Amino acid sequence: MDNLQRATIKMMQPVILHLGMNRGKFQGLTTLLVLTFATILGCESRLKSPELPPLGVRVQVARIASCPVTKSLTGEFRASVESDMSFRTGGRIEYHIAEVGQHVVVGDLLARIDSIQQTADVDAAKASVRSAQAEFEERNANFKRI
């Protein structure tokens, strides 16, 4: 403690002791005075907070600029006119000749159907004809015997 703090304490001791004896109505005042002087005496003018370096600040100039507006949507595209098509024969499409969106006219070839299914159908029909012919010959031979 330096000399100023000691002199202040010495000067305030009689006041604090006198107020401390009258505990009734001056008790709050005594506590307030003691805390005030303790706070004043606790402050050291010699202690300084360390100097902090100045903080860097960025500056941006506001300008009017155009900003492109973009939208991202999800969905499904459909043709404005859809045609239901049916074919006389079934089968698997071998390849497409016309592309999606391409302009076509009546009679244009759009796709080629794989011929394996049709070949199998023709072979089955020929076998059925041979079977019917064999059955006919057998019944005809039985009729002639009688």
C-alpha positions as CSV (number, residue, x, y, z in Angstrom):
1,M,0.0,0.0,0.0
2,D,1.2,3.4,-0.7
3,N,1.0,6.5,1.6
4,L,-2.2,7.8,0.2
5,Q,-4.1,4.5,1.0
6,R,-2.7,4.4,4.5
7,A,-3.7,7.9,5.2
8,T,-7.2,7.2,4.0
9,I,-7.6,4.2,6.2
10,K,-6.3,6.1,9.2
11,M,-8.7,8.9,8.6
12,M,-11.8,6.6,8.1
13,Q,-11.1,4.3,11.2
14,P,-12.9,6.5,13.8
15,V,-15.9,7.0,11.5
16,I,-16.2,3.2,10.8
17,L,-15.8,2.4,14.5
18,H,-18.4,4.9,15.5
19,L,-20.9,3.8,12.9
20,G,-20.2,0.1,13.7
21,M,-21.3,0.7,17.4
22,N,-24.7,1.9,16.4
23,R,-25.8,-1.3,14.7
24,G,-29.5,-0.4,14.4
25,K,-30.2,2.2,11.8
26,F,-26.6,2.8,10.5
27,Q,-25.7,-0.8,9.8
28,G,-26.5,-0.6,6.1
29,L,-24.6,2.7,5.8
30,T,-21.6,1.2,7.5
31,T,-21.5,-1.7,5.1
32,L,-21.8,0.6,2.2
33,L,-19.0,2.9,3.3
34,V,-16.7,0.0,4.0
35,L,-17.3,-1.6,0.6
36,T,-16.9,1.8,-1.1
37,F,-13.5,2.5,0.5
38,A,-12.3,-1.1,0.0
39,T,-13.2,-0.7,-3.7
40,I,-11.3,2.6,-3.9
41,L,-8.3,1.3,-2.1
42,G,-8.2,-1.9,-4.2
43,C,-7.9,0.1,-7.4
44,E,-4.3,0.5,-8.4
45,S,-3.5,3.2,-10.8
46,R,-0.2,1.6,-11.6
47,L,-1.7,-1.5,-13.2
48,K,-2.7,-1.0,-16.8
49,S,-4.4,-3.5,-19.1
50,P,-2.1,-4.8,-21.8
51,E,-2.4,-2.9,-25.1
52,L,-4.0,-5.1,-27.8
53,P,-3.1,-4.6,-31.4
54,P,-5.8,-3.0,-33.5
55,L,-8.2,-5.4,-35.2
56,G,-8.1,-5.5,-39.0
57,V,-11.3,-4.4,-40.7
58,R,-12.3,-5.3,-44.3
59,V,-14.2,-2.7,-46.3
60,Q,-16.5,-3.6,-49.3
61,V,-17.9,-0.9,-51.5
62,A,-21.6,-1.6,-52.3
63,R,-22.4,-1.5,-56.0
64,I,-25.4,-2.3,-58.1
65,A,-24.9,-5.4,-60.1
66,S,-27.1,-7.7,-62.2
67,C,-27.8,-11.1,-60.8
68,P,-29.0,-13.9,-63.1
69,V,-32.1,-15.5,-61.9
70,T,-32.0,-19.3,-62.2
71,K,-34.6,-21.8,-61.3
72,S,-34.2,-25.5,-60.9
73,L,-37.4,-27.6,-61.2
74,T,-38.1,-31.3,-61.3
75,G,-40.8,-32.9,-63.3
76,E,-41.6,-34.9,-66.4
77,F,-42.0,-33.8,-70.0
78,R,-44.9,-35.2,-72.0
79,A,-45.9,-34.8,-75.6
80,S,-48.9,-32.6,-76.2
81,V,-50.4,-35.4,-78.3
82,E,-49.9,-39.0,-77.4
83,S,-50.9,-41.9,-79.7
84,D,-51.8,-45.4,-78.5
85,M,-50.5,-47.9,-81.1
86,S,-51.1,-51.5,-81.5
87,F,-49.6,-54.1,-83.9
88,R,-50.9,-57.2,-85.6
89,T,-48.1,-59.3,-84.3
90,G,-46.2,-59.4,-81.1
91,G,-42.5,-59.5,-80.7
92,R,-39.4,-57.7,-79.5
93,I,-38.3,-54.5,-81.2
94,E,-34.9,-55.2,-82.8
95,Y,-34.0,-51.5,-83.5
96,H,-35.7,-48.1,-83.9
97,I,-35.5,-46.3,-87.2
98,A,-37.3,-43.1,-86.3
99,E,-36.0,-41.0,-83.4
100,V,-38.1,-39.4,-80.7
101,G,-39.4,-36.0,-82.0
102,Q,-38.7,-36.8,-85.6
103,H,-41.4,-35.9,-88.2
104,V,-42.8,-39.0,-89.9
105,V,-45.5,-39.5,-92.5
106,V,-47.9,-42.4,-93.2
107,G,-46.1,-45.5,-94.4
108,D,-42.6,-44.6,-92.9
109,L,-40.9,-47.5,-91.2
110,L,-40.6,-46.7,-87.5
111,A,-39.0,-49.8,-86.0
112,R,-38.1,-53.4,-87.0
113,I,-39.4,-56.3,-85.0
114,D,-37.1,-59.2,-84.2
115,S,-38.1,-62.1,-86.6
116,I,-37.3,-65.0,-84.1
117,Q,-40.9,-65.0,-82.7
118,Q,-42.5,-64.9,-86.2
119,T,-40.2,-67.7,-87.4
120,A,-41.2,-69.8,-84.4
121,D,-44.8,-69.1,-85.1
122,V,-44.4,-70.1,-88.8
123,D,-42.6,-73.3,-87.8
124,A,-45.3,-74.2,-85.4
125,A,-48.0,-73.6,-88.0
126,K,-46.1,-75.8,-90.6
127,A,-45.9,-78.6,-87.9
128,S,-49.6,-78.3,-87.3
129,V,-50.3,-78.6,-91.0
130,R,-48.1,-81.8,-91.3
131,S,-49.9,-83.2,-88.2
132,A,-53.3,-82.5,-89.8
133,Q,-52.2,-84.1,-93.1
134,A,-50.9,-87.2,-91.3
135,E,-54.2,-87.5,-89.4
136,F,-56.2,-87.1,-92.6
137,E,-54.2,-89.8,-94.4
138,E,-54.6,-92.2,-91.5
139,R,-58.4,-91.7,-91.4
140,N,-58.7,-91.9,-95.1
141,A,-56.8,-95.2,-95.1
142,N,-59.1,-96.5,-92.3
143,F,-62.1,-95.5,-94.4
144,K,-60.9,-97.3,-97.5
145,R,-60.5,-100.6,-95.5
146,I,-64.0,-100.6,-94.4
